Amino acid sequence: MHKLIELELSNFRGWKHLHLVDLDKKGLCAINGINGGGKCLEKDSYLYNNNTLTKIVDVSENWNPSGFKEVFLRLTAENGRKVTTSHIFSEDVDKIIKLTTNNGFSVGGTEDHGILIIDKDCRFKFKSLSSIKDDDYICIDRSQNSFVDGYPNIEYVQDEPSICCSGLAFNPPKVFNEQMAAMLGYYIANGSYGKRKNRISISSSNTILINNMKVLSDYLGVEIKTDINYGNSSIGGVWFARFMKYLLDGNIKTARDKTVPSIVLKSPKSCQINFLRALIDCDGYYSKKGDTLEYYSSSENIAKVVHLMLLNFGIVSRLSFNESAKIGSKIYNHKYWTVAIRSNNIDIYFNKIGSLIYEKKEKTRNPNKDIIPFLKEILYEEIDRIKNLLNVDRNGQYKIGNRHKRFINTTMIKSGALSATYCKVKSFLDHIKNYDDVYSLFNKDLLKICRNIIDFNFYFDSIESIEVSLGRKKVYDVAIPDGRRFFSNGFINHNSSIRQSIEYLLLDKIQDIEDIEELPHNINSECTIRGVITRDNGDRIEIIKHRNHKGASGNKTLLSVNDDTTLTHSDRRQTQKNIEELLDISDGSIYSSTIFSQNSPSFIESTEGDRKKVLYSFLGLDKYTEYMNKAKDECSDINLRIEDFQNKLDKVQVQILELDSNIEEFENRSKTYEDTRKSRIESLLITKEEIKEDNSLEELEHKLIILKNEFVDDKEIDIYLNKLNKEITELTRKKQEIVSNINQIDRELKNIGDGTCPVLKEVICNRLKDNEEETSNNLNDEKNRLLCNREEISFELDKQTEVKNSIIHKSNENRKIQSDINQLEKEIAEVKFYNSRIESQKKEIDRRIKSIREEDNPYFDLKNKAELRLNDIIADYKHYKTRIEELENELPYYKFWMEGFGRSGIPNMKIEGFLEELETRTNKYLSDMNSDMYVKIDAQAELKSGDIREKISYKVLSTNKDITDYHSYSGGQKQRIKIASLLAFADLLGKFDLIVMDEILELSLDDGGKISVVRLLREKAQDIGSILVISHDSSIKDSFDTAIHVCSNNGVSEIVE
């Protein structure tokens, strides 16, 4: 057994310094104080208690003294999760840090108060107010949805007859409903209490709102009078005014002092919708562009509460303060608060709350307001990493096998300011699921981070200011045993205890603290946890853990055994591993046998699967799992090898068939090749026989001589033709001249008269007549002579022309003769060339025949190679078949050990033995607490079918009840069962002579139950050494051997003597 004999803390959590010694000799020790004291909020901080928005100071029930008080509240935590408090703590401090975000969410508290942020790795973590920086992003929870279920009753009693001033009876409603909520909304916006305190007046000139107020007045049975000129409506009489005063919590002061009525905050969702709708319709402004909806109020309280009420609906608005306010076109020169709704939150408002007077303008909302900080760069880096793995080219393509694929579309997160918004990240996560290659390579932790962010749906708000306020102020905190987070002012807050120091000392982690950076007392302090442990063999083990130290210490862990620091490693993770191996501990064994809190894993409440995991860890059965996995791996390996050999065998069989077919094919082709060779040679021999000398040469040469003799020189023909052409030309000229002369004579003859006067038509002179006859005869003679010449010339011309035509014909024949001569000369040359090549052709044929005969048949070689390959493959076939038979014979051996080391084998046998002992010891401790209950723990369960299944069942039985389910018992009974089980586990698995119980006695145990448990613990402490019980209940401290009282003074935990 190990003994923790000394524990020293320096600047750890709420402790400036703590040094506990002789822990092994404390016996039953009570550490009495508040868990989480010193991490406090201002009194005006809001939280949801029983789904009702409430100030933290109001739930203290006018409890003013500093210290702690047992108070059970049902608070809302992240995403609407409910947690229960055990105590409220208050103290006076001198310093407050107030943080305000860009959207006006603010929280004030002590330096160590924790706020949830998102860090640069996109992980959620708590940071103390003193350590938050200007560039941090705060997680604003917009998924509360905290509303009561039923309508609140109206406990109003009239002290006078219910007759209003109009004489109509007024019966106050007994239940607060939507109509009353709307009426209160109109009043809070623009209402006033008459000077005579006998009427309610609401100012509004909007006819829609006036008509709705009339409808509400009719529903309530009261009279409404409206002055349209002044836009004022007077509602009801004195009794209705008094009733409204009751609903307004008696607050009928000026607008600056108005508050949201408490009954509205206690009402269901539908009532709060009607209240907000009436309030903002009556005192709000919707911009013409439709991008802003603003509510104005001179009351800080109303503005802040409306701001948080909207957040409860998932609407993120911006709260701001102005020295003067511009509402529409009007400027008001006095202080105003503004609640502004913008971007996609306008759509949420109109969808969830709506308006009677404003109609939503369809407008593209700016999605850049709902970003996820730091995720853009992280996704960029991951996408680039995958691109490099896939070798994506510039065109966005990559190759898998022989296929080219296109990389995913990343514009949805790489499009400038649109990247890393909620809608873009959601689309991206859905998008990559369609790309198996990319999705399989995507960092699974990053995917989990993205989905975690989407699931929580926080709004990430930047920081507007961080202010320090000095002066004595009262602050409050809550102790939450079953969860350290709670919602306040839109923020997720954190509170926390000596158990944590021991837990961190041994395990290097704390189950209810996610961020170990929060361990130091404040961000600037150097935190140290030191513990001294002794073992039965006398070894003295000292563990020192530094956090936030400057210089070489840093966050280093030091481990020494008898002052030997060999086990201290430069890597603190390796040192922690050495600690766990040295002490033979794990988180599972410590949480179930040594350190217990409300958050510790419970064997009773665990699922059957988790119970087996727990036992495997505690009993060291993981080695059997390792053995089983080895056997399983061997089986898998053998099956894979059998499958591999079988695949090879199948392939070999196919190859054998293919080779047999190939060999037959090569044989056929070889025969065909030889037949073709023979045919080619025969064809060449026939060609050689057909080659003979051409004997037509002599005949062709004789023809050539004849043609050459018939051939006339073209030059002689040309000379003669030129001569003939000249003669023909001359004859033609002469003929034309003669024809011309003949024509002239014919004209002259025509002009010669017969001596008759052309006028008198009678012969006038015989002498003239005789002369004309003589002249005519002469001319006729000349004409006849010319006609003879013409005939002679024509004859000669025809003769010469005929000779010319004959010569031309001869020229044409001469050209044909020349062509025939050329053709004959060509044929003669070809015959001569042919006859000259006959011998060489015959030699070439002989050479080709020889070459064909010497050619190797390629199919002979292919056939031989195929036969050799077939022999090798047949040998492989026999080898694979033999290996398959060997592996099939080996497989049952590993299957046997796989079952033997499996959960139904040796581990199950050990578990059964352990469970029997666990059942015996648990029942003993139940009996020691005077309980009529006992447990029945089995390693097997009978199914409805009658079959037996390996299943760890945990039944709780009672002599007075027929129930067996642990959860069916009362809280006190379940607490006794849990304590008995914890002590039984400590007996069987404990490595230390120390047990730490943190808040185990809280909540469900009555005074009698606490006394019986303390008595049992006292007896147990005598067996093991020391039991440290951390409790808020100071009434039982006198029952302990040692009592250590812890209190918080100005944020610092101290031991009070």
ROLOGU-804504 format. One line per 10 residues: number of its first residue (from 1); their letters; for each residue x, y, z of C-alpha. Coordinates in steps of 0.02 Angstrom, whole numbers, plus 50000, padded with zeros to 5 digits. Layout:
N
NUM) a) X:Y:Z  ... .
END
This chain:
1057
1) mhklielels) 50000:50000:50000  50053:50178:49966  50038:50318:50094  50015:50501:50047  50098:50581:50198  50120:50760:50141  50033:50881:50022  50091:51058:49986  50007:51183:49871  50071:51352:49813 .
11) nfrgwkhlhl) 49957:51467:49712  49846:51320:49665  49668:51368:49620  49601:51471:49767  49751:51432:49880  49897:51549:49900  49982:51417:50008  49930:51255:50093  50039:51127:50180  49960:50970:50250 .
21) vdldkkglca) 50071:50843:50342  50042:50674:50424  49899:50639:50305  49921:50453:50341  49879:50486:50524  49726:50595:50506  49602:50454:50532  49430:50516:50482  49463:50696:50431  49332:50825:50381 .
31) ingingggkc) 49382:50968:50266  49238:51086:50291  49213:51230:50171  49144:51285:50004  49189:51203:49841  49230:51342:49721  49238:51484:49845  49334:51633:49779  49273:51624:49598  49125:51742:49615 .
41) lekdsylynn) 49006:51853:49517  48933:52023:49552  48764:52028:49634  48678:52099:49478  48728:51948:49372  48581:51857:49293  48558:51669:49284  48416:51550:49242  48346:51465:49397  48203:51344:49361 .
51) ntltkivdvs) 48199:51416:49184  48170:51591:49254  48290:51735:49223  48343:51791:49397  48478:51897:49478  48600:51794:49579  48571:51908:49729  48384:51872:49723  48405:51684:49745  48499:51710:49909 .
61) enwnpsgfke) 48332:51746:49996  48394:51906:50077  48542:51813:50149  48672:51946:50183  48812:51875:50291  48969:51818:50202  49002:51633:50198  48905:51489:50123  48729:51424:50139  48647:51264:50081 .
71) vflrltaeng) 48534:51315:49936  48468:51200:49801  48443:51288:49634  48405:51213:49463  48516:51317:49349  48533:51317:49161  48704:51276:49087  48764:51268:48906  48633:51228:48773  48496:51222:48903 .
81) rkvttshifs) 48574:51082:49008  48515:51086:49189  48629:51077:49341  48589:51078:49527  48679:51181:49659  48716:51126:49835  48766:51294:49910  48778:51478:49879  48935:51567:49933  48959:51753:49961 .
91) edvdkiiklt) 49102:51863:50016  49161:52043:50012  49307:52078:49894  49409:52233:49854  49432:52205:49668  49312:52164:49527  49351:52137:49343  49212:52181:49222  49215:52115:49045  49103:52186:48908 .
101) tnngfsvggt) 49089:52113:48733  49060:52203:48570  48874:52160:48579  48855:52227:48754  48857:52064:48852  48946:52096:49016  49001:51999:49168  49087:52059:49326  49176:51948:49449  49334:51908:49544 .
111) edhgiliidk) 49499:51879:49456  49485:51689:49458  49308:51679:49392  49308:51569:49237  49227:51616:49070  49212:51501:48919  49309:51558:48766  49365:51482:48602  49553:51473:48582  49659:51485:48425 .
121) dcrfkfksls) 49647:51296:48402  49457:51314:48398  49439:51222:48562  49329:51279:48705  49418:51322:48866  49387:51419:49024  49494:51571:49060  49492:51672:49218  49439:51853:49204  49615:51907:49248 .
131) sikdddyici) 49691:51807:49105  49569:51856:48966  49649:51968:48833  49578:52093:48711  49597:51973:48564  49500:51831:48647  49329:51778:48583  49194:51745:48713  49067:51604:48693  48892:51677:48704 .
141) drsqnsfvdg) 48762:51541:48729  48611:51572:48618  48536:51398:48635  48464:51412:48811  48281:51398:48766  48242:51408:48953  48056:51432:48978  47935:51369:49109  47802:51247:49052  47644:51311:49137 .
151) ypnieyvqde) 47558:51478:49158  47594:51561:49326  47449:51589:49444  47401:51767:49489  47390:51779:49679  47297:51944:49683  47160:51985:49808  47056:52144:49795  47020:52233:49957  46866:52326:49892 .
161) psiccsglaf) 46715:52283:49784  46767:52246:49607  46666:52383:49523  46761:52497:49406  46724:52680:49378  46614:52639:49227  46505:52530:49333  46563:52370:49248  46618:52224:49355  46805:52182:49343 .
171) nppkvfneqm) 46860:52007:49385  47050:51989:49390  47116:51839:49293  47177:51696:49401  47312:51642:49277  47437:51751:49187  47420:51725:48999  47471:51795:48829  47345:51938:48833  47408:52001:49000 .
181) aamlgyyian) 47588:51986:48940  47549:52095:48788  47462:52225:48897  47616:52232:49010  47726:52252:48855  47627:52404:48798  47633:52478:48972  47821:52452:48996  47851:52532:48824  47744:52689:48834 .
191) gsygkrknri) 47632:52672:48985  47607:52778:49139  47509:52769:49300  47382:52910:49311  47414:53054:49430  47265:53001:49532  47324:52822:49526  47155:52771:49454  47192:52736:49270  47324:52660:49158 .
201) sisssntili) 47377:52768:49009  47474:52705:48857  47540:52824:48724  47534:52767:48543  47463:52844:48384  47480:52682:48285  47303:52625:48242  47355:52442:48234  47421:52447:48411  47271:52547:48472 .
211) nnmkvlsdyl) 47153:52419:48397  47251:52277:48477  47243:52365:48646  47055:52376:48622  47048:52189:48591  47150:52158:48748  47039:52275:48848  46883:52185:48789  46962:52019:48838  47000:52086:49013 .
221) gveiktdiny) 46829:52166:49027  46890:52344:49051  46850:52505:48963  46973:52593:48847  46962:52773:48792  47074:52836:48652  47116:53017:48609  47171:53006:48427  47235:53186:48426  47357:53155:48567 .
231) gnssiggvwf) 47387:52969:48533  47343:52922:48710  47236:52775:48770  47163:52769:48945  47122:52594:49004  47012:52533:49146  46979:52612:49313  47050:52613:49487  47032:52426:49513  47117:52382:49350 .
241) arfmkylldg) 47254:52508:49390  47283:52425:49558  47286:52255:49473  47416:52316:49349  47520:52386:49492  47521:52212:49568  47579:52135:49403  47713:52269:49391  47784:52214:49559  47723:52379:49631 .
251) niktardktv) 47843:52475:49520  47747:52624:49450  47892:52744:49443  47959:52842:49295  48017:52759:49133  48199:52764:49189  48155:52658:49342  48044:52530:49255  48088:52346:49261  48027:52191:49170 .
261) psivlkspks) 47891:52119:49283  47943:51960:49372  47784:51872:49318  47837:51893:49136  48004:51810:49172  47911:51666:49258  47790:51644:49113  47801:51518:48969  47874:51552:48800  47711:51609:48719 .
271) cqinflrali) 47685:51744:48852  47863:51809:48833  47837:51817:48644  47682:51926:48666  47770:52037:48793  47922:52067:48681  47816:52093:48526  47708:52225:48612  47859:52308:48694  47963:52325:48534 .
281) dcdgyyskkg) 47814:52368:48422  47769:52510:48539  47943:52577:48574  48050:52516:48430  48108:52570:48258  48127:52464:48100  48242:52542:47969  48179:52575:47793  48314:52461:47722  48256:52320:47834 .
291) dtleyyssse) 48432:52288:47902  48406:52351:48081  48271:52333:48212  48304:52436:48368  48221:52450:48538  48251:52604:48646  48232:52623:48832  48289:52746:48964  48288:52601:49089  48453:52508:49103 .
301) niakvvhlml) 48366:52362:49188  48237:52338:49048  48368:52354:48911  48482:52223:48991  48340:52102:49028  48267:52120:48852  48443:52091:48785  48452:51925:48881  48270:51877:48843  48306:51893:48657 .
311) lnfgivsrls) 48462:51786:48679  48353:51652:48758  48259:51646:48592  48423:51626:48498  48425:51811:48445  48592:51897:48467  48566:52084:48487  48682:52227:48528  48660:52324:48689  48732:52500:48691 .
321) fnesakigsk) 48717:52660:48791  48699:52833:48714  48705:53005:48792  48577:53056:48660  48472:52947:48550  48411:52966:48371  48249:52873:48348  48197:52883:48166  48217:53065:48121  48199:53127:48301 .
331) iynhkywtva) 48343:53164:48419  48317:53146:48607  48446:53237:48712  48444:53121:48860  48521:52954:48905  48453:52803:48816  48492:52620:48801  48476:52535:48631  48449:52351:48594  48488:52330:48408 .
341) irsnnidiyf) 48447:52175:48307  48540:52157:48143  48592:52034:48009  48509:51862:48007  48449:51891:48186  48311:51999:48110  48246:51845:48020  48250:51746:48182  48155:51887:48270  48016:51893:48141 .
351) nkigsliyek) 48005:51703:48136  47999:51678:48324  47921:51839:48392  47851:51936:48245  47769:52106:48237  47596:52181:48217  47655:52342:48137  47817:52297:48048  47824:52189:47894  47987:52099:47869 .
361) kektrnpnkd) 48082:52167:47720  48160:52032:47614  48343:52080:47612  48504:51986:47591  48575:51974:47767  48759:51994:47799  48823:51820:47845  48990:51887:47904  48919:51929:48076  48909:51747:48129 .
371) iipflkeily) 49088:51691:48106  49188:51555:48192  49355:51635:48241  49520:51554:48191  49435:51411:48096  49467:51489:47926  49656:51475:47942  49646:51299:48017  49538:51237:47873  49654:51322:47747 .
381) eeidriknll) 49802:51229:47819  49711:51062:47820  49650:51082:47641  49825:51125:47582  49892:50973:47674  49769:50858:47586  49806:50942:47419  49990:50900:47443  49949:50720:47488  49841:50700:47332 .
391) nvdrngqyki) 49960:50800:47220  49820:50916:47164  49874:51015:47010  49838:51197:46965  49677:51147:46881  49612:51070:47042  49631:50891:46982  49720:50739:47052  49745:50560:46998  49689:50401:47087 .
401) gnrhkrfint) 49745:50248:46992  49705:50282:46810  49563:50401:46852  49575:50590:46856  49466:50672:46987  49424:50851:47030  49464:50916:47204  49325:50979:47315  49255:51153:47293  49334:51258:47431 .
411) tmiksgalsa) 49264:51426:47380  49131:51409:47515  49264:51436:47648  49395:51525:47542  49285:51665:47478  49357:51810:47576  49256:51869:47724  49126:51734:47696  49243:51601:47759  49215:51510:47923 .
421) tyckvksfld) 49038:51568:47954  48918:51443:48028  48820:51420:47866  48979:51401:47762  49059:51276:47880  48898:51173:47887  48892:51169:47696  49077:51124:47689  49057:50978:47811  48911:50911:47709 .
431) hiknyddvys) 49007:50940:47548  49164:50842:47591  49063:50687:47638  49033:50663:47451  49220:50651:47417  49285:50489:47492  49467:50523:47446  49467:50691:47535  49356:50640:47680  49464:50489:47722 .
441) lfnkdllkic) 49619:50600:47733  49534:50741:47829  49595:50761:48008  49462:50673:48112  49501:50779:48266  49470:50935:48161  49305:50864:48098  49257:50828:48278  49304:51006:48327  49198:51076:48185 .
451) rniidfnfyf) 49048:50969:48229  49069:51013:48413  49065:51198:48370  48912:51175:48260  48822:51074:48394  48852:51204:48532  48804:51346:48413  48887:51479:48521  48896:51657:48460  49078:51711:48467 .
461) dsiesievsl) 49089:51890:48525  49244:51999:48527  49292:52101:48679  49243:52283:48691  49322:52324:48859  49401:52250:49016  49387:52362:49168  49452:52345:49346  49343:52412:49486  49416:52439:49659 .
471) grkkvydvai) 49316:52455:49819  49228:52338:49938  49091:52240:49850  48992:52084:49886  49006:51941:49762  48918:51773:49748  48959:51599:49687  48867:51435:49674  48928:51260:49714  48874:51134:49581 .
481) pdgrrffsng) 48922:50956:49628  48858:50875:49467  48932:50998:49344  49042:51151:49358  48963:51257:49220  48814:51375:49226  48739:51514:49120  48749:51696:49175  48723:51856:49073  48743:51756:48912 .
491) finhnssirq) 48912:51686:48967  48955:51506:49013  49034:51518:49186  49142:51397:49284  49166:51360:49469  49273:51224:49549  49414:51112:49764  49588:51000:49895  49529:50842:49801  49582:50919:49635 .
501) sieyllldki) 49760:50944:49694  49780:50759:49742  49698:50710:49579  49815:50817:49477  49966:50761:49579  49933:50578:49540  49853:50584:49366  49908:50749:49290  49727:50791:49253  49566:50838:49343 .
511) qdiedieelp) 49403:50763:49284  49300:50922:49308  49429:51046:49240  49456:51048:49053  49594:51178:49047  49740:51148:49164  49801:51323:49122  49670:51375:49250  49761:51288:49393  49868:51436:49448 .
521) hninsectir) 49786:51554:49573  49792:51687:49439  49871:51702:49269  50032:51780:49333  50066:51667:49482  50184:51518:49486  50088:51364:49537  50167:51214:49626  50091:51051:49687  50203:50941:49794 .
531) gvitrdngdr) 50165:50772:49869  50263:50643:49968  50215:50459:49959  50290:50312:50051  50280:50128:50005  50280:49970:50110  50459:49934:50056  50515:50098:50134  50535:50197:49972  50502:50382:49987 .
541) ieiikhrnhk) 50427:50454:49827  50417:50641:49800  50317:50717:49658  50329:50903:49617  50226:50980:49478  50255:51157:49416  50131:51261:49318  50164:51432:49244  50340:51442:49314  50467:51554:49233 .
551) gasgnktlls) 50636:51493:49177  50686:51310:49169  50547:51245:49282  50406:51300:49167  50271:51166:49175  50394:51030:49223  50356:50875:49327  50490:50810:49447  50492:50631:49513  50616:50564:49640 .
561) vnddttlths) 50628:50397:49730  50735:50407:49887  50808:50569:49816  50852:50481:49653  50785:50585:49507  50825:50457:49371  50640:50438:49328  50620:50624:49295  50611:50650:49108  50629:50811:49008 .
571) drrqtqknie) 50460:50769:48934  50332:50787:49074  50218:50661:48988  50352:50528:49004  50377:50576:49187  50190:50556:49215  50196:50385:49134  50337:50339:49254  50232:50397:49402  50085:50287:49352 .
581) elldisdgsi) 50197:50137:49320  50291:50164:49484  50131:50175:49587  50037:50047:49479  49889:50166:49457  49777:50229:49318  49637:50355:49310  49509:50214:49319  49583:50134:49475  49608:50302:49564 .
591) ysstifsqns) 49432:50365:49527  49353:50203:49587  49460:50161:49738  49542:50319:49806  49464:50483:49748  49275:50499:49746  49166:50647:49700  48995:50674:49626  49078:50671:49455  49175:50510:49482 .
601) psfiestegd) 49131:50365:49366  49001:50256:49451  49005:50068:49425  48822:50057:49474  48762:50190:49353  48873:50135:49209  48811:50040:49058  48849:49855:49044  48984:49892:48916  49065:50024:49026 .
611) rkkvlysflg) 49061:49905:49176  49162:49779:49078  49284:49914:49026  49301:49966:49209  49334:49787:49266  49457:49756:49127  49553:49908:49182  49543:49872:49370  49582:49686:49361  49721:49707:49235 .
621) ldkyteymnk) 49625:49604:49108  49686:49711:48966  49832:49590:48946  49705:49456:48900  49630:49576:48777  49804:49600:48710  49828:49411:48701  49658:49391:48620  49697:49529:48497  49861:49444:48456 .
631) akdecsdinl) 49769:49280:48428  49635:49372:48332  49768:49459:48229  49848:49290:48196  49679:49220:48143  49650:49371:48034  49826:49357:47966  49804:49172:47930  49636:49202:47848  49712:49341:47747 .
641) riedfqnkld) 49857:49229:47698  49737:49087:47655  49635:49209:47554  49793:49274:47474  49854:49099:47431  49681:49053:47369  49679:49206:47258  49851:49159:47195  49790:48980:47169  49641:49042:47070 .
651) kvqvqileld) 49754:49153:46966  49875:49008:46936  49732:48897:46878  49680:49030:46756  49861:49048:46698  49875:48859:46672  49721:48859:46562  49785:49009:46468  49956:48929:46441  49879:48765:46382 .
661) snieefenrs) 49777:48864:46258  49931:48965:46206  50037:48810:46178  49902:48734:46066  49889:48900:45975  50078:48910:45951  50078:48731:45883  49945:48775:45754  50031:48935:45707  50197:48846:45688 .
671) ktyedtrksr) 50120:48724:45563  50039:48866:45469  50205:48957:45467  50294:48806:45386  50157:48787:45256  50173:48971:45215  50362:48954:45199  50343:48813:45073  50216:48912:44971  50328:49064:44965 .
681) iesllitkee) 50476:48963:44899  50369:48878:44766  50303:49047:44712  50479:49116:44693  50535:48965:44590  50389:48988:44471  50433:49172:44456  50612:49126:44413  50553:49006:44277  50447:49143:44203 .
691) ikednsleel) 50594:49263:44186  50655:49255:43997  50750:49369:43874  50642:49487:43766  50669:49447:43577  50571:49594:43506  50722:49709:43496  50766:49675:43312  50589:49703:43253  50577:49865:43348 .
701) ehkliilkne) 50740:49929:43276  50680:49888:43097  50521:49987:43125  50624:50130:43190  50728:50137:43030  50571:50142:42921  50497:50282:43022  50655:50383:43018  50659:50365:42826  50481:50432:42816 .
711) fvddkeidiy) 50522:50576:42927  50552:50747:42840  50648:50885:42919  50528:51011:42993  50636:51159:42942  50616:51123:42755  50429:51109:42776  50426:51275:42868  50525:51364:42730  50413:51299:42594 .
721) lnklnkeite) 50257:51343:42691  50318:51521:42718  50348:51537:42531  50175:51471:42490  50096:51588:42616  50178:51737:42534  50124:51685:42361  49945:51652:42419  49944:51821:42504  50001:51908:42345 .
731) ltrkkqeivs) 49873:51816:42238  49737:51860:42359  49787:52044:42349  49785:52043:42161  49616:51959:42157  49545:52088:42274  49617:52227:42164  49536:52155:42008  49370:52137:42098  49383:52319:42148 .
741) ninqidrelk) 49416:52374:41968  49270:52271:41905  49157:52355:42032  49218:52526:41975  49181:52485:41792  49005:52428:41843  48973:52595:41925  49036:52691:41773  48928:52588:41656  48779:52626:41760 .
751) nigdgtcpvl) 48810:52813:41746  48820:52813:41554  48652:52876:41480  48559:52842:41312  48554:53030:41256  48379:53055:41323  48346:53211:41432  48302:53159:41603  48173:53298:41613  48100:53297:41438 .
761) kevicnrlkd) 48119:53110:41420  48176:53122:41237  48336:53115:41138  48414:53286:41139  48582:53245:41055  48629:53100:40943  48814:53140:40962  48806:53118:41148  48718:52956:41124  48854:52888:41012 .
771) neeetsnnln) 48992:52937:41134  48905:52846:41274  48894:52686:41177  49079:52695:41134  49124:52721:41313  49012:52578:41369  49092:52459:41248  49265:52505:41306  49218:52481:41485  49139:52312:41449 .
781) deknrllcnr) 49294:52256:41360  49401:52307:41508  49281:52220:41625  49290:52059:41526  49478:52067:41527  49478:52090:41715  49357:51947:41736  49476:51833:41642  49620:51886:41751  49516:51856:41905 .
791) eeisfeldkq) 49478:51680:41851  49660:51645:41816  49712:51712:41984  49574:51614:42075  49632:51455:41991  49811:51487:42042  49757:51531:42218  49658:51369:42236  49806:51272:42173  49927:51352:42296 .
801) tevknsiihk) 49803:51328:42440  49787:51144:42398  49976:51126:42399  49982:51215:42568  49852:51099:42642  49949:50950:42577  50108:51013:42658  50016:51046:42823  49948:50869:42818  50122:50806:42789 .
811) snenrkiqsd) 50184:50907:42938  50053:50826:43049  50103:50655:42989  50285:50701:43021  50245:50743:43202  50157:50576:43225  50306:50489:43150  50418:50582:43275  50306:50523:43420  50312:50345:43356 .
821) inqlekeiae) 50500:50358:43342  50512:50419:43523  50400:50278:43584  50500:50148:43489  50662:50216:43557  50590:50204:43733  50530:50027:43707  50697:49979:43634  50786:50053:43787  50668:49960:43906 .
831) vkfynsries) 50695:49796:43817  50881:49823:43825  50870:49867:44013  50757:49717:44047  50872:49598:43958  51019:49670:44052  50934:49634:44227  50873:49457:44197  51026:49378:44275  51025:49488:44429 .
841) qkkeidrrik) 50838:49452:44455  50869:49267:44452  51010:49287:44578  50896:49392:44692  50761:49257:44686  50890:49126:44731  50947:49236:44877  50767:49258:44940  50733:49072:44927  50887:49037:45031 .
851) sireednpyf) 50837:49168:45160  50661:49097:45177  50730:48922:45202  50848:48987:45337  50711:49085:45434  50676:49024:45613  50499:48977:45652  50454:49103:45794  50316:48992:45861  50442:48855:45903 .
861) dlknkaelrl) 50523:48973:46031  50356:49039:46097  50293:48863:46120  50451:48811:46212  50443:48963:46327  50259:48932:46364  50296:48751:46408  50435:48806:46527  50320:48937:46606  50184:48806:46624 .
871) ndiiadykhy) 50302:48694:46720  50346:48838:46839  50163:48883:46867  50116:48703:46902  50252:48703:47035  50177:48865:47109  50005:48785:47107  50067:48638:47209  50156:48758:47331  50002:48867:47359 .
881) ktrieelene) 49892:48716:47384  50012:48647:47513  50022:48814:47606  49833:48829:47612  49820:48656:47689  49955:48701:47818  49870:48865:47866  49698:48784:47879  49773:48659:48000  49853:48802:48100 .
891) lpyykfwmeg) 49697:48913:48110  49597:48814:48243  49741:48834:48366  49730:49024:48364  49540:49021:48363  49547:48920:48523  49657:49051:48609  49556:49194:48537  49403:49124:48625  49502:49077:48779 .
901) fgrsgipnmk) 49573:49252:48801  49409:49332:48748  49279:49401:48867  49192:49234:48877  49352:49146:48926  49483:49179:49060  49432:49363:49087  49253:49311:49120  49311:49184:49249  49414:49318:49338 .
911) iegfleelet) 49271:49443:49327  49151:49318:49405  49270:49294:49551  49293:49480:49573  49106:49516:49563  49070:49386:49696  49192:49472:49814  49127:49645:49764  48948:49589:49802  48999:49517:49971 .
921) rtnkylsdmn) 49092:49674:50025  48959:49794:49961  48824:49701:50057  48933:49703:50213  48949:49893:50205  48762:49911:50172  48730:49806:50326  48852:49911:50427  48747:50065:50379  48592:49979:50449 .
931) sdmyvkidaq) 48518:49966:50275  48385:49839:50227  48454:49839:50049  48575:49718:49970  48648:49699:49796  48655:49553:49675  48794:49563:49546  48804:49433:49407  48921:49411:49261  48786:49325:49159 .
941) aelksgdire) 48604:49364:49123  48462:49256:49061  48376:49322:48906  48189:49311:48874  48226:49168:48755  48306:49072:48898  48480:49088:48827  48623:49142:48939  48719:49297:48889  48879:49370:48962 .
951) kisykvlstn) 48814:49528:49039  48859:49612:49202  48697:49647:49292  48687:49752:49450  48526:49731:49547  48480:49818:49708  48357:49721:49816  48266:49764:49975  48174:49662:50104  48032:49789:50096 .
961) kditdyhsys) 48022:49819:49909  48003:49718:49750  48108:49834:49641  48282:49791:49580  48331:49946:49481  48454:50060:49569  48373:50215:49494  48204:50171:49570  48266:50199:49748  48264:50363:49842 .
971) ggqkqrikia) 48410:50483:49838  48468:50435:50013  48459:50249:49973  48556:50272:49812  48687:50371:49907  48710:50229:50032  48727:50102:49891  48855:50211:49804  48959:50234:49963  48954:50048:50000 .
981) sllafadllg) 49010:50011:49822  49150:50140:49832  49217:50065:49993  49207:49890:49920  49309:49947:49769  49434:50029:49885  49454:49863:49977  49484:49764:49818  49579:49887:49709  49649:50024:49820 .
991) kfdlivmdei) 49835:50061:49806  49836:50196:49941  49794:50195:50126  49700:50357:50089  49524:50389:50025  49466:50562:49971  49279:50593:49970  49224:50758:49894  49041:50804:49930  48991:50623:49950 .
1001) lelslddggk) 48885:50667:50102  48793:50808:50012  48621:50815:49935  48519:50658:49968  48572:50596:50139  48465:50645:50287  48541:50674:50458  48518:50491:50507  48598:50435:50345  48746:50551:50371 .
1011) isvvrllrek) 48773:50485:50547  48773:50303:50489  48892:50343:50346  49011:50438:50459  49011:50294:50583  49054:50173:50442  49192:50288:50378  49266:50301:50552  49278:50110:50561  49352:50106:50386 .
1021) aqdigsilvi) 49481:50239:50428  49549:50127:50566  49585:49994:50434  49665:50098:50297  49740:50251:50383  49653:50411:50328  49490:50461:50246  49475:50643:50194  49294:50697:50180  49264:50865:50095 .
1031) shdssikdsf) 49094:50933:50144  48994:51093:50159  48897:51026:50308  48979:51091:50466  48851:51004:50577  48943:50838:50569  49122:50898:50591  49122:50849:50776  49102:50666:50721  49274:50668:50639 .
1041) dtaihvcsnn) 49444:50637:50714  49510:50793:50630  49416:50942:50560  49495:51069:50443  49387:51221:50410  49417:51313:50246  49350:51485:50204  49379:51611:50067  49445:51783:50109  49445:51909:49966 .
1051) gvseive) 49461:51771:49837  49594:51671:49931  49558:51504:50016  49624:51490:50195  49622:51363:50337  49538:51430:50491  49605:51359:50652 .
END
